[in-house]
Amino acid sequence: MSFFSSVVLVFAVAISSVAGFTPYGQTFQVQVGANGNLTFDPETIIANVGDTVVYNFHPKVGFPF
């Protein structure tokens, strides 16, 4: 690794640690319609760029409604 590459790497790590940035985003699991309720759980999330939101859809309880 060249000296320039080492300096850039150290600088990037320092900036990311100060900013609270992690190279891998957080994954949020949202339950949709759990227990027959037409709701989202959790109702709100605060996602950042790079985060993943996974929606888990549950079947409706009862027929036909």
N, CA, C and O atoms as CSV, one atom per row, in Angstrom:
chain,resi,resn,atom,element,x,y,z
A,1,MET,N,N,0.852,-1.168,0.000
A,1,MET,CA,C,0.000,0.000,0.000
A,1,MET,C,C,0.901,1.234,0.000
A,1,MET,O,O,1.859,1.322,0.769
A,2,SER,N,N,0.577,2.176,-0.870
A,2,SER,CA,C,1.399,3.377,-0.970
A,2,SER,C,C,1.128,4.300,0.210
A,2,SER,O,O,0.143,4.153,0.934
A,3,PHE,N,N,2.026,5.248,0.375
A,3,PHE,CA,C,1.873,6.217,1.458
A,3,PHE,C,C,0.580,7.002,1.282
A,3,PHE,O,O,-0.145,7.225,2.251
A,4,PHE,N,N,0.282,7.425,0.051
A,4,PHE,CA,C,-0.930,8.195,-0.211
A,4,PHE,C,C,-2.179,7.387,0.147
A,4,PHE,O,O,-3.102,7.913,0.770
A,5,SER,N,N,-2.211,6.110,-0.246
A,5,SER,CA,C,-3.354,5.250,0.076
A,5,SER,C,C,-3.521,5.094,1.579
A,5,SER,O,O,-4.644,5.079,2.082
A,6,SER,N,N,-2.411,4.979,2.299
A,6,SER,CA,C,-2.467,4.847,3.753
A,6,SER,C,C,-3.037,6.101,4.388
A,6,SER,O,O,-3.849,6.014,5.309
A,7,VAL,N,N,-2.622,7.268,3.907
A,7,VAL,CA,C,-3.111,8.535,4.448
A,7,VAL,C,C,-4.598,8.679,4.179
A,7,VAL,O,O,-5.347,9.095,5.063
A,8,VAL,N,N,-5.036,8.342,2.974
A,8,VAL,CA,C,-6.452,8.432,2.628
A,8,VAL,C,C,-7.273,7.486,3.496
A,8,VAL,O,O,-8.342,7.864,3.976
A,9,LEU,N,N,-6.796,6.271,3.705
A,9,LEU,CA,C,-7.500,5.303,4.535
A,9,LEU,C,C,-7.621,5.796,5.972
A,9,LEU,O,O,-8.698,5.713,6.562
A,10,VAL,N,N,-6.548,6.300,6.537
A,10,VAL,CA,C,-6.573,6.805,7.912
A,10,VAL,C,C,-7.522,7.991,8.010
A,10,VAL,O,O,-8.275,8.098,8.978
A,11,PHE,N,N,-7.498,8.871,7.035
A,11,PHE,CA,C,-8.382,10.036,7.034
A,11,PHE,C,C,-9.848,9.597,6.957
A,11,PHE,O,O,-10.693,10.135,7.673
A,12,ALA,N,N,-10.154,8.621,6.091
A,12,ALA,CA,C,-11.532,8.133,5.945
A,12,ALA,C,C,-12.034,7.494,7.229
A,12,ALA,O,O,-13.181,7.708,7.619
A,13,VAL,N,N,-11.196,6.717,7.885
A,13,VAL,CA,C,-11.588,6.080,9.143
A,13,VAL,C,C,-11.816,7.140,10.220
A,13,VAL,O,O,-12.763,7.036,10.999
A,14,ALA,N,N,-10.966,8.147,10.268
A,14,ALA,CA,C,-11.119,9.202,11.268
A,14,ALA,C,C,-12.409,9.978,11.047
A,14,ALA,O,O,-13.136,10.254,12.001
A,15,ILE,N,N,-12.695,10.328,9.819
A,15,ILE,CA,C,-13.923,11.066,9.516
A,15,ILE,C,C,-15.149,10.223,9.849
A,15,ILE,O,O,-16.096,10.724,10.454
A,16,SER,N,N,-15.142,8.960,9.466
A,16,SER,CA,C,-16.315,8.121,9.707
A,16,SER,C,C,-16.551,7.888,11.191
A,16,SER,O,O,-17.700,7.796,11.621
A,17,SER,N,N,-15.496,7.791,11.974
A,17,SER,CA,C,-15.697,7.579,13.404
A,17,SER,C,C,-16.210,8.835,14.072
A,17,SER,O,O,-16.987,8.748,15.023
A,18,VAL,N,N,-15.800,9.995,13.606
A,18,VAL,CA,C,-16.280,11.264,14.168
A,18,VAL,C,C,-17.738,11.477,13.793
A,18,VAL,O,O,-18.528,11.938,14.617
A,19,ALA,N,N,-18.100,11.150,12.571
A,19,ALA,CA,C,-19.458,11.387,12.086
A,19,ALA,C,C,-20.428,10.307,12.548
A,19,ALA,O,O,-21.633,10.441,12.335
A,20,GLY,N,N,-19.939,9.249,13.169
A,20,GLY,CA,C,-20.820,8.164,13.601
A,20,GLY,C,C,-21.249,7.270,12.453
A,20,GLY,O,O,-22.199,6.498,12.586
A,21,PHE,N,N,-20.567,7.366,11.347
A,21,PHE,CA,C,-20.899,6.574,10.164
A,21,PHE,C,C,-20.369,5.157,10.311
A,21,PHE,O,O,-19.238,4.947,10.748
A,22,THR,N,N,-21.189,4.201,9.948
A,22,THR,CA,C,-20.725,2.821,9.872
A,22,THR,C,C,-20.813,2.399,8.412
A,22,THR,O,O,-21.753,2.791,7.721
A,23,PRO,N,N,-19.869,1.619,7.931
A,23,PRO,CA,C,-19.880,1.254,6.518
A,23,PRO,C,C,-21.061,0.371,6.121
A,23,PRO,O,O,-21.375,0.261,4.936
A,24,TYR,N,N,-21.705,-0.245,7.073
A,24,TYR,CA,C,-22.847,-1.090,6.790
A,24,TYR,C,C,-24.073,-0.471,7.432
A,24,TYR,O,O,-24.060,-0.131,8.615
A,25,GLY,N,N,-25.138,-0.325,6.646
A,25,GLY,CA,C,-26.352,0.273,7.169
A,25,GLY,C,C,-27.061,-0.650,8.144
A,25,GLY,O,O,-26.774,-1.845,8.222
A,26,GLN,N,N,-27.979,-0.077,8.873
A,26,GLN,CA,C,-28.787,-0.819,9.831
A,26,GLN,C,C,-29.982,-1.423,9.098
A,26,GLN,O,O,-30.462,-0.848,8.121
A,27,THR,N,N,-30.462,-2.570,9.558
A,27,THR,CA,C,-31.643,-3.206,8.979
A,27,THR,C,C,-32.802,-3.075,9.946
A,27,THR,O,O,-32.693,-3.432,11.119
A,28,PHE,N,N,-33.919,-2.556,9.438
A,28,PHE,CA,C,-35.134,-2.406,10.230
A,28,PHE,C,C,-36.150,-3.439,9.765
A,28,PHE,O,O,-36.368,-3.595,8.563
A,29,GLN,N,N,-36.773,-4.147,10.705
A,29,GLN,CA,C,-37.827,-5.111,10.414
A,29,GLN,C,C,-39.165,-4.469,10.785
A,29,GLN,O,O,-39.366,-4.078,11.935
A,30,VAL,N,N,-40.078,-4.358,9.818
A,30,VAL,CA,C,-41.397,-3.776,10.059
A,30,VAL,C,C,-42.440,-4.859,9.830
A,30,VAL,O,O,-42.514,-5.440,8.747
A,31,GLN,N,N,-43.250,-5.129,10.860
A,31,GLN,CA,C,-44.322,-6.112,10.771
A,31,GLN,C,C,-45.577,-5.399,10.269
A,31,GLN,O,O,-45.988,-4.383,10.831
A,32,VAL,N,N,-46.185,-5.938,9.206
A,32,VAL,CA,C,-47.384,-5.337,8.624
A,32,VAL,C,C,-48.535,-6.322,8.766
A,32,VAL,O,O,-48.493,-7.418,8.208
A,33,GLY,N,N,-49.577,-5.926,9.525
A,33,GLY,CA,C,-50.758,-6.766,9.682
A,33,GLY,C,C,-50.593,-7.926,10.637
A,33,GLY,O,O,-51.309,-8.920,10.514
A,34,ALA,N,N,-49.674,-7.835,11.586
A,34,ALA,CA,C,-49.482,-8.919,12.555
A,34,ALA,C,C,-50.721,-9.079,13.425
A,34,ALA,O,O,-51.353,-8.089,13.791
A,35,ASN,N,N,-51.067,-10.303,13.754
A,35,ASN,CA,C,-52.224,-10.635,14.605
A,35,ASN,C,C,-53.541,-10.126,14.037
A,35,ASN,O,O,-54.477,-9.859,14.790
A,36,GLY,N,N,-53.624,-9.990,12.717
A,36,GLY,CA,C,-54.861,-9.546,12.087
A,36,GLY,C,C,-55.100,-8.056,12.169
A,36,GLY,O,O,-56.133,-7.580,11.699
A,37,ASN,N,N,-54.184,-7.306,12.748
A,37,ASN,CA,C,-54.342,-5.854,12.851
A,37,ASN,C,C,-53.755,-5.196,11.605
A,37,ASN,O,O,-52.678,-5.582,11.150
A,38,LEU,N,N,-54.439,-4.228,11.062
A,38,LEU,CA,C,-53.936,-3.518,9.894
A,38,LEU,C,C,-53.043,-2.366,10.351
A,38,LEU,O,O,-53.387,-1.192,10.211
A,39,THR,N,N,-51.897,-2.732,10.896
A,39,THR,CA,C,-50.974,-1.745,11.439
A,39,THR,C,C,-49.541,-2.081,11.030
A,39,THR,O,O,-49.240,-3.183,10.570
A,40,PHE,N,N,-48.678,-1.095,11.216
A,40,PHE,CA,C,-47.247,-1.279,11.048
A,40,PHE,C,C,-46.618,-1.308,12.436
A,40,PHE,O,O,-46.971,-0.506,13.301
A,41,ASP,N,N,-45.688,-2.233,12.646
A,41,ASP,CA,C,-44.998,-2.301,13.937
A,41,ASP,C,C,-43.503,-2.461,13.685
A,41,ASP,O,O,-43.073,-3.512,13.209
A,42,PRO,N,N,-42.714,-1.458,13.987
A,42,PRO,CA,C,-43.034,-0.200,14.636
A,42,PRO,C,C,-43.741,0.757,13.676
A,42,PRO,O,O,-43.639,0.625,12.456
A,43,GLU,N,N,-44.456,1.720,14.249
A,43,GLU,CA,C,-45.186,2.678,13.437
A,43,GLU,C,C,-44.248,3.623,12.700
A,43,GLU,O,O,-44.521,4.006,11.563
A,44,THR,N,N,-43.158,3.997,13.331
A,44,THR,CA,C,-42.202,4.905,12.700
A,44,THR,C,C,-40.780,4.386,12.917
A,44,THR,O,O,-40.483,3.713,13.904
A,45,ILE,N,N,-39.928,4.716,11.976
A,45,ILE,CA,C,-38.505,4.445,12.108
A,45,ILE,C,C,-37.766,5.659,11.575
A,45,ILE,O,O,-38.338,6.467,10.844
A,46,ILE,N,N,-36.529,5.787,11.929
A,46,ILE,CA,C,-35.676,6.833,11.373
A,46,ILE,C,C,-34.534,6.110,10.655
A,46,ILE,O,O,-33.589,5.629,11.279
A,47,ALA,N,N,-34.650,6.049,9.337
A,47,ALA,CA,C,-33.654,5.349,8.526
A,47,ALA,C,C,-32.754,6.368,7.851
A,47,ALA,O,O,-33.189,7.458,7.478
A,48,ASN,N,N,-31.520,6.001,7.705
A,48,ASN,CA,C,-30.541,6.835,7.020
A,48,ASN,C,C,-30.228,6.229,5.664
A,48,ASN,O,O,-30.575,5.080,5.390
A,49,VAL,N,N,-29.576,7.001,4.827
A,49,VAL,CA,C,-29.120,6.488,3.539
A,49,VAL,C,C,-28.220,5.291,3.798
A,49,VAL,O,O,-27.302,5.363,4.614
A,50,GLY,N,N,-28.483,4.199,3.109
A,50,GLY,CA,C,-27.705,2.978,3.291
A,50,GLY,C,C,-28.375,1.969,4.202
A,50,GLY,O,O,-27.965,0.809,4.240
A,51,ASP,N,N,-29.404,2.386,4.942
A,51,ASP,CA,C,-30.153,1.459,5.787
A,51,ASP,C,C,-31.106,0.638,4.922
A,51,ASP,O,O,-31.423,1.017,3.795
A,52,THR,N,N,-31.554,-0.487,5.462
A,52,THR,CA,C,-32.493,-1.362,4.769
A,52,THR,C,C,-33.749,-1.495,5.615
A,52,THR,O,O,-33.676,-1.699,6.827
A,53,VAL,N,N,-34.907,-1.377,4.963
A,53,VAL,CA,C,-36.188,-1.581,5.636
A,53,VAL,C,C,-36.821,-2.822,5.033
A,53,VAL,O,O,-37.067,-2.875,3.828
A,54,VAL,N,N,-37.087,-3.828,5.874
A,54,VAL,CA,C,-37.697,-5.079,5.425
A,54,VAL,C,C,-39.120,-5.119,5.967
A,54,VAL,O,O,-39.334,-5.078,7.179
A,55,TYR,N,N,-40.093,-5.199,5.057
A,55,TYR,CA,C,-41.494,-5.281,5.447
A,55,TYR,C,C,-41.912,-6.746,5.450
A,55,TYR,O,O,-41.789,-7.435,4.438
A,56,ASN,N,N,-42.405,-7.217,6.591
A,56,ASN,CA,C,-42.899,-8.590,6.728
A,56,ASN,C,C,-44.422,-8.536,6.761
A,56,ASN,O,O,-45.013,-8.110,7.753
A,57,PHE,N,N,-45.052,-8.969,5.673
A,57,PHE,CA,C,-46.507,-8.917,5.562
A,57,PHE,C,C,-47.115,-10.198,6.112
A,57,PHE,O,O,-46.660,-11.298,5.798
A,58,HIS,N,N,-48.154,-10.048,6.942
A,58,HIS,CA,C,-48.862,-11.168,7.554
A,58,HIS,C,C,-50.237,-11.298,6.901
A,58,HIS,O,O,-50.809,-10.303,6.457
A,59,PRO,N,N,-50.771,-12.521,6.840
A,59,PRO,CA,C,-52.084,-12.701,6.211
A,59,PRO,C,C,-53.213,-12.117,7.052
A,59,PRO,O,O,-53.103,-11.979,8.270
A,60,LYS,N,N,-54.300,-11.779,6.363
A,60,LYS,CA,C,-55.496,-11.303,7.057
A,60,LYS,C,C,-56.113,-12.462,7.825
A,60,LYS,O,O,-56.086,-13.603,7.363
A,61,VAL,N,N,-56.669,-12.168,9.000
A,61,VAL,CA,C,-57.331,-13.189,9.805
A,61,VAL,C,C,-58.823,-13.105,9.518
A,61,VAL,O,O,-59.399,-12.017,9.520
A,62,GLY,N,N,-59.444,-14.244,9.271
A,62,GLY,CA,C,-60.883,-14.269,9.020
A,62,GLY,C,C,-61.190,-14.208,7.535
A,62,GLY,O,O,-60.349,-13.822,6.724
A,63,PHE,N,N,-62.395,-14.591,7.200
A,63,PHE,CA,C,-62.814,-14.574,5.811
A,63,PHE,C,C,-64.215,-14.021,5.717
A,63,PHE,O,O,-65.019,-14.364,6.584
A,64,PRO,N,N,-64.578,-13.230,4.790
A,64,PRO,CA,C,-63.738,-12.664,3.738
A,64,PRO,C,C,-63.039,-11.383,4.164
A,64,PRO,O,O,-62.210,-10.864,3.417
A,65,PHE,N,N,-63.352,-10.858,5.346
A,65,PHE,CA,C,-62.718,-9.596,5.751
A,65,PHE,C,C,-61.875,-9.854,6.948
A,65,PHE,O,O,-61.243,-8.934,7.467
